[in-house]
Amino acid sequence: MKVNIGGLDRALRIAVGVALIAWAIFGGPVWAWIGVIPLATGLVGFCGAYSIFGINTCKIKQQ
């Protein structure tokens, strides 16, 4: 898997993921656990949906 998520995109995914998970932990709706997905993709730097649609927000050239 090649990294296809850039710096700002990763930071936003991690922030949104953490916020949703915190909301779920502190009494939010069960669907807020979906925050695990943006958190995981932000930490790993790879998004399967981006691969399918040919999107790459990472500016670093990879080999």
C-alpha positions in Angstrom: 0.0 0.0 0.0 1.4 3.4 -1.0 0.7 6.4 1.0 -2.0 8.4 -0.7 -3.1 10.9 2.0 -1.2 14.2 2.4 -0.4 16.0 5.6 -3.4 18.3 6.0 -5.7 15.5 5.0 -4.1 13.2 7.6 -4.4 15.8 10.3 -8.1 16.4 9.6 -8.9 12.7 9.5 -7.1 12.1 12.8 -8.9 15.1 14.5 -12.3 14.1 13.2 -11.7 10.4 14.2 -10.6 11.3 17.7 -13.6 13.7 18.1 -16.1 11.1 17.0 -14.7 8.4 19.2 -14.6 10.7 22.2 -18.2 11.7 21.5 -19.2 8.0 21.4 -17.3 7.3 24.6 -19.0 10.2 26.5 -22.6 9.3 25.6 -22.9 10.1 21.9 -24.8 7.9 19.5 -23.4 4.4 18.6 -22.8 5.5 15.0 -20.1 7.9 16.3 -17.8 4.8 16.5 -17.4 5.2 12.8 -14.6 7.6 13.8 -12.4 4.6 14.0 -12.2 4.6 10.1 -10.9 8.2 9.6 -8.5 7.8 12.6 -7.1 4.5 11.2 -6.7 5.9 7.6 -5.1 9.1 9.0 -2.6 7.1 11.1 -1.7 4.7 8.3 -1.7 7.3 5.5 -3.7 5.1 3.1 -7.3 5.3 2.0 -8.8 2.5 -0.1 -11.5 4.8 -1.5 -8.8 7.2 -2.7 -7.1 4.3 -4.5 -10.4 3.2 -6.2 -11.1 6.8 -7.5 -7.4 7.6 -8.3 -7.1 10.4 -5.7 -3.8 11.2 -4.1 -3.4 14.2 -1.8 0.2 13.2 -0.8 2.7 15.5 -2.5 5.7 13.4 -1.8 6.9 11.4 -4.8 7.1 7.7 -4.0 9.0 4.9 -5.6 
